[in-house]
Each structure stands twice: as structure tokens, then as C-alpha cells.
Amino acid sequence: GELSVTAFPEQFKVGQQMTLSLDVAQQAGSAAVSFDVYIGGSLVTSASSLPATVAYVPTLAGPLEIAIVGRSATLDTVFQAASTVQVQP
């Protein structure tokens, strides 16, 4: 799945608070009722709808993976979408 990440400010920088808007182009999962947001492999929030807005402060420079896992009412994984961004030092 394709994850679209809109960031403000646009540049990812270590120690700078970001506001991220995350959306999934084609929701393979219209069956999804909750959306778990993972940044760098850690669960940061669970949203009930998309696009999901998340505040995040990068702590390491380099590639950072952002992922969304859509879950059904029975918590089964309906879809996964991920995107990698570059964090500047």
C-alpha cells in the first residue's frame, strides 16, 4: 500500500517538532475501523479515521519509516502502508 506523508515543516530535522498528516491512497481496507500509526517501528497513536494527524519529534538522522496498519473491528490486519522519509541532522 502507498502511504502519503504530508509534513509541516516540510524538512524533517532532529529535535524539531513535526506535524504529520498521513493518508492512504487507496484504502484496500474500507473494512478498517482503526489505524495504528508506527514511526520508526514504534506505535505512536491509533486513529479512528484517515487522514491521521500526528505530532512527532525525530531523534535520529537518516531514514525513518512511517507505517499505518489498518485493523478491522476484530483487530485483524486489513492493510499495511509504509513510507520512508529522510531526517536531516
C-alpha positions in Angstrom: 0.0 0.0 0.0 1.1 3.5 -0.7 1.3 5.9 2.3 1.2 9.6 1.6 3.0 11.7 4.2 2.5 15.5 4.4 4.8 17.1 6.9 5.0 20.6 8.4 7.6 21.9 8.4 8.5 20.1 5.1 12.0 19.3 6.2 12.5 16.5 8.8 15.1 17.6 11.3 16.4 16.1 14.5 14.9 17.7 17.6 12.3 19.7 15.6 8.6 19.0 16.3 6.8 17.9 13.1 3.1 17.7 12.4 2.5 14.8 10.1 -0.7 14.2 8.1 -0.8 10.5 7.0 -3.2 9.1 4.4 -3.5 6.0 2.3 -4.2 6.5 -1.4 -6.5 3.5 -2.0 -7.8 2.1 1.1 -7.8 -1.6 0.4 -9.4 -1.6 3.8 -12.8 0.1 3.8 -13.2 -2.7 6.4 -10.7 -1.0 8.6 -12.1 0.8 11.6 -8.8 1.7 13.3 -5.5 2.8 12.0 -2.3 2.2 14.0 0.5 4.6 13.2 4.0 3.4 13.6 7.1 5.7 13.4 10.5 4.1 13.4 8.9 0.8 14.4 7.1 2.2 17.5 3.4 2.6 17.8 2.7 6.3 18.3 -1.0 6.5 18.0 -4.2 4.8 16.9 -6.6 6.8 14.8 -10.2 6.1 14.1 -10.1 7.7 10.6 -7.8 8.9 7.9 -6.0 11.2 7.3 -4.4 10.8 10.7 -2.6 13.8 12.2 0.4 13.0 14.4 3.0 15.2 16.2 6.5 13.8 16.2 10.0 14.9 17.1 12.7 12.9 15.2 15.6 11.9 17.4 17.9 10.3 14.9 19.2 11.5 11.5 18.8 9.2 8.5 16.0 7.1 7.0 12.8 6.9 9.1 10.0 4.5 8.3 6.4 5.6 8.9 3.7 3.0 8.6 0.0 2.6 9.0 -1.7 -0.7 9.8 -5.5 -0.7 9.2 -7.4 -3.1 11.5 -10.9 -4.4 11.3 -13.4 -4.4 14.2 -12.0 -7.8 15.2 -8.4 -6.3 15.2 -7.4 -8.3 12.1 -4.9 -6.5 9.9 -6.8 -5.3 6.8 -3.9 -3.4 5.1 -0.4 -2.1 5.7 1.1 1.0 4.1 4.5 2.4 4.7 6.8 5.2 3.5 10.4 6.2 4.4 11.5 9.8 4.9 14.9 11.2 5.4 15.7 13.0 8.7 18.4 15.8 8.5 20.8 16.2 11.4 
